[in-house]
């Protein structure tokens, strides 16, 4: 995939190590940021630009452009062994997640909720050797394999790109089409085609896509509501550790955050006639739970609702320094449809 490391910070990237290390931004040490006036600023967690350092996360280039960064690395191995732990209830699933979270006994953890009675937790570890390897860059579909297999071995590079055909909304969908065209169609090519033909693609065929971040203690309430009001499966589940009280979240929102672990419950590929109804319903429920979502998809917040979640004071303090003439545009205006 062609995501840049700067884009991973500006666009809120997380992955299956997030249960240990938080988001991609939580592991960065320094940014070089180019402002709207062309100034180049060095930003670290403890220099004069420390607020800017923290606020670059999730602002989608509206505060400045990250042109260089330093981040922490860990030692990797050639292969990843993934064990697929199977559970029949949310309670069992949460217990397993919490045990791994507390013991930090695995390198990677994410999962697929295939249905309300079929939960798969993908527990991964770096290994030096593998008796076999699978890749998911042609006919195989990774999320389906999690339900069928007990374990799997992947080259480390293939593990990182295991969702490149889509997480739960794989393209092409049929085996024949994957056999014929699967080598050439992936997330990047699909997005490029969508961008090229965006003016002629009816909005009604664009699938609903949303990443929610649910406090661990609120998962039962969320899933009970979700099954009743939305009921689309499968879902991608990525445990995410809250590293500290983030500067980009409002004081009002942070006052309701008591959980140290959230679950990114990602809904991809759902097609319904009234998409706006579902987006709005999800936003409303998240607000009730003290949960949040990323801004990568359709957002229907009013400006007042938006700044109850995101920190307007901190955003404006950095904006005044990096882009006082609003050349990059505002975060609300760039990410929300009203």
PyMOL commands that set and color helices and strands:
alter all, ss='L'
color gray80, all
select helices_A, chain A and resi 5-10+18-21+24-27+50-55+90-103+142-148+156-160+175-181+187-196+203-205+216-229+251-254+275-289+303-309+312-322+331-335
alter helices_A, ss='H'
color red, helices_A
select strands_A, chain A and resi 28-34+40-44+65-71+79-87+108-115+118-127+151-155+208-215+235-241+261-270+292-293
alter strands_A, ss='S'
color yellow, strands_A
deselect
rebuild
show_as cartoon
